[in-house]
């Protein structure tokens, strides 16, 4: 019997690694059950082999180098060779490529919006302040001009629906939830008798890494057995240097990073070893309507959370008694320590924090797109 040819689907990013959790672990592996999946991105670290998933890693490049500028062209030529039925992009840097694909191929285009790039550029320190308004306006212009070439928008954050006027009604929300709990048989950090707190993920002022360092430093003065593990990555060398400067005389803070995104498996291992996790985003328009991915991760692994008092996040945690809200302007470390020792966390198990809640919706969108193309 002749084998049925699988529909080819491409997931593409400029800065995310090919083994990025959303592209590979969630969308890629969900699609690989019935489709042939190709993932473009920077070099990853996973050695996991999944049938029907093919990696196309790009050469390493700096954030502002010529190789990064040329990356969309390399992805474009790679896609033309593969000739997929569907292309899913997750960065504005590939939007001009989408226009060219519409001229040269019949593939459907999905724009998976994981960040509000306009706000990220305008309200963070990733670019010089004089350039931010110009770059933000350029990105928004691209998003408006390429609207006719996008078949479907996906939103990783429900809040983006009210932030992105170019969407109109052509979007579906597919949140970036935890794929599944992966048990770790290794020992917990607290077997040494200390209280181990965790800050994981992207390391930047806008994600609250310096607020976390400040909070734990104050807690350590009250309770010397407090430890903080910083596990994550920052693409900005200046931020890494500032972190190293901040913790140089703080041996109770262990800093684990790399020159590339830390493997997601390492983040999950750290979550399982910790006694509590810290989510300390300071108020910023770039994150006001987002749900941090690590909130889903901490909830999924039932890790107690020391949580910046942002109402949407607090409401996510309330049903299962997962978090201790705190005010960034008035941290009250003694009260947080008291609650960590006295509270019963997770009186109910979290439910709607896992990828299987999003997967059917995502696969229905893909089926609709591929059937339309056929």
QUIJOHU-V560388 format. One record per residue. RES is the residue in three letters. OMEGA is omega in whole degrees, 0 to 359 (999 if undefined). NEAR is the number of other ideal C-beta (glycine too) atoms within 8 Angstrom. Layout:
((RES OMEGA NEAR) (RES OMEGA NEAR))
//
This chain:
((UNK 182 2) (UNK 181 3) (UNK 179 4) (UNK 181 4) (UNK 182 4) (UNK 176 8) (UNK 180 11) (UNK 179 13) (UNK 179 15) (UNK 168 15) (UNK 188 14) (UNK 177 14) (UNK 177 14) (UNK 185 14) (UNK 180 9) (UNK 176 13) (UNK 181 12) (UNK 178 15) (UNK 175 14) (UNK 185 13) (UNK 183 11) (UNK 181 13) (UNK 187 16) (UNK 188 16) (UNK 185 11) (UNK 183 14) (UNK 184 12) (UNK 182 14) (UNK 175 12) (UNK 181 11) (UNK 186 12) (UNK 178 12) (UNK 185 7) (UNK 185 6) (UNK 172 12) (UNK 189 9) (UNK 176 14) (UNK 183 14) (UNK 175 15) (UNK 178 13) (UNK 176 16) (UNK 183 14) (UNK 178 9) (UNK 182 12) (UNK 182 8) (UNK 173 8) (UNK 181 4) (UNK 178 5) (UNK 178 4) (UNK 180 8) (UNK 179 5) (UNK 175 10) (UNK 181 12) (UNK 180 8) (UNK 175 8) (UNK 183 11) (UNK 176 10) (UNK 176 14) (UNK 180 5) (UNK 178 6) (UNK 179 10) (UNK 183 6) (UNK 184 7) (UNK 183 4) (UNK 179 8) (UNK 181 6) (UNK 178 11) (UNK 179 12) (UNK 182 7) (UNK 184 8) (UNK 179 12) (UNK 179 12) (UNK 178 8) (UNK 178 9) (UNK 180 15) (UNK 180 11) (UNK 177 8) (UNK 179 11) (UNK 179 17) (UNK 178 9) (UNK 184 6) (UNK 182 9) (UNK 181 8) (UNK 174 12) (UNK 182 10) (UNK 173 16) (UNK 177 14) (UNK 176 13) (UNK 179 14) (UNK 177 13) (UNK 178 11) (UNK 182 8) (UNK 180 7) (UNK 184 13) (UNK 177 12) (UNK 176 9) (UNK 180 13) (UNK 179 15) (UNK 180 10) (UNK 179 9) (UNK 179 14) (UNK 180 9) (UNK 189 5) (UNK 181 6) (UNK 180 8) (UNK 185 3) (UNK 175 13) (UNK 183 12) (UNK 173 14) (UNK 177 15) (UNK 179 13) (UNK 186 12) (UNK 182 12) (UNK 180 8) (UNK 168 6) (UNK 188 11) (UNK 179 10) (UNK 181 10) (UNK 180 11) (UNK 180 11) (UNK 187 13) (UNK 190 11) (UNK 175 9) (UNK 184 11) (UNK 183 6) (UNK 180 6) (UNK 176 8) (UNK 187 5) (UNK 182 5) (UNK 182 4) (UNK 189 8) (UNK 181 11) (UNK 181 7) (UNK 180 7) (UNK 179 10) (UNK 179 13) (UNK 179 8) (UNK 179 8) (UNK 180 12) (UNK 177 10) (UNK 178 8) (UNK 182 11) (UNK 177 13) (UNK 185 8) (UNK 183 6) (UNK 179 12) (UNK 183 9) (UNK 184 4) (UNK 181 9) (UNK 179 12) (UNK 184 7) (UNK 172 13) (UNK 169 11) (UNK 179 15) (UNK 176 14) (UNK 180 12) (UNK 177 12) (UNK 182 9) (UNK 181 11) (UNK 181 13) (UNK 179 10) (UNK 179 5) (UNK 189 8) (UNK 186 10) (UNK 183 3) (UNK 183 8) (UNK 190 11) (UNK 178 5) (UNK 186 4) (UNK 181 7) (UNK 171 10) (UNK 180 9) (UNK 176 9) (UNK 188 12) (UNK 186 10) (UNK 186 12) (UNK 181 12) (UNK 182 12) (UNK 180 9) (UNK 174 8) (UNK 179 6) (UNK 183 6) (UNK 178 5) (UNK 183 8) (UNK 182 3) (UNK 181 7) (UNK 174 5) (UNK 178 10) (UNK 188 12) (UNK 175 9) (UNK 176 6) (UNK 177 5) (UNK 180 5) (UNK 176 9) (UNK 187 11) (UNK 177 13) (UNK 186 17) (UNK 166 15) (UNK 187 15) (UNK 175 12) (UNK 183 10) (UNK 181 7) (UNK 178 13) (UNK 176 10) (UNK 183 10) (UNK 174 12) (UNK 172 12) (UNK 183 15) (UNK 181 15) (UNK 173 10) (UNK 179 11) (UNK 178 14) (UNK 180 15) (UNK 181 9) (UNK 183 15) (UNK 176 14) (UNK 178 9) (UNK 178 10) (UNK 181 13) (UNK 178 11) (UNK 180 7) (UNK 186 8) (UNK 188 8) (UNK 179 6) (UNK 178 7) (UNK 176 13) (UNK 174 12) (UNK 174 15) (UNK 173 15) (UNK 181 17) (UNK 181 12) (UNK 188 14) (UNK 171 10) (UNK 177 12) (UNK 182 5) (UNK 181 10) (UNK 181 6) (UNK 179 6) (UNK 178 12) (UNK 179 11) (UNK 179 8) (UNK 177 9) (UNK 180 15) (UNK 178 9) (UNK 182 7) (UNK 187 9) (UNK 186 11) (UNK 179 6) (UNK 181 4) (UNK 182 10) (UNK 178 4) (UNK 176 9) (UNK 180 12) (UNK 185 7) (UNK 180 8) (UNK 180 10) (UNK 182 11) (UNK 177 6) (UNK 176 2) (UNK 179 9) (UNK 179 8) (UNK 179 12) (UNK 183 9) (UNK 178 9) (UNK 179 8) (UNK 177 10) (UNK 182 15) (UNK 176 12) (UNK 180 10) (UNK 178 13) (UNK 183 14) (UNK 180 11) (UNK 188 13) (UNK 175 14) (UNK 178 10) (UNK 178 12) (UNK 181 15) (UNK 171 14) (UNK 193 14) (UNK 180 14) (UNK 173 12) (UNK 179 10) (UNK 181 6) (UNK 180 10) (UNK 181 7) (UNK 182 12) (UNK 186 10) (UNK 184 8) (UNK 181 10) (UNK 171 8) (UNK 181 13) (UNK 178 12) (UNK 182 9) (UNK 173 11) (UNK 175 13) (UNK 182 15) (UNK 180 13) (UNK 178 13) (UNK 182 16) (UNK 179 13) (UNK 178 11) (UNK 176 9) (UNK 175 11) (UNK 187 13) (UNK 169 15) (UNK 199 15) (UNK 172 13) (UNK 189 13) (UNK 176 9) (UNK 195 9) (UNK 180 6) (UNK 179 9) (UNK 178 14) (UNK 180 12) (UNK 177 7) (UNK 186 9) (UNK 187 14) (UNK 185 9) (UNK 181 6) (UNK 178 11) (UNK 187 12) (UNK 195 13) (UNK 169 12) (UNK 178 11) (UNK 177 8) (UNK 182 13) (UNK 181 8) (UNK 181 12) (UNK 182 3) (UNK 196 5) (UNK 179 10) (UNK 183 8) (UNK 180 11) (UNK 180 7) (UNK 178 8) (UNK 178 14) (UNK 180 12) (UNK 181 8) (UNK 177 9) (UNK 183 13) (UNK 188 6) (UNK 188 5) (UNK 167 9) (UNK 182 5) (UNK 176 8) (UNK 174 11) (UNK 170 6) (UNK 179 7) (UNK 176 6) (UNK 181 12) (UNK 189 6) (UNK 178 6) (UNK 187 10) (UNK 181 12) (UNK 178 11) (UNK 174 7) (UNK 182 9) (UNK 187 11) (UNK 181 10) (UNK 178 7) (UNK 180 9) (UNK 181 12) (UNK 175 10) (UNK 178 8) (UNK 180 13) (UNK 180 12) (UNK 179 8) (UNK 181 8) (UNK 183 13) (UNK 177 12) (UNK 178 7) (UNK 180 8) (UNK 180 10) (UNK 999 5))
//
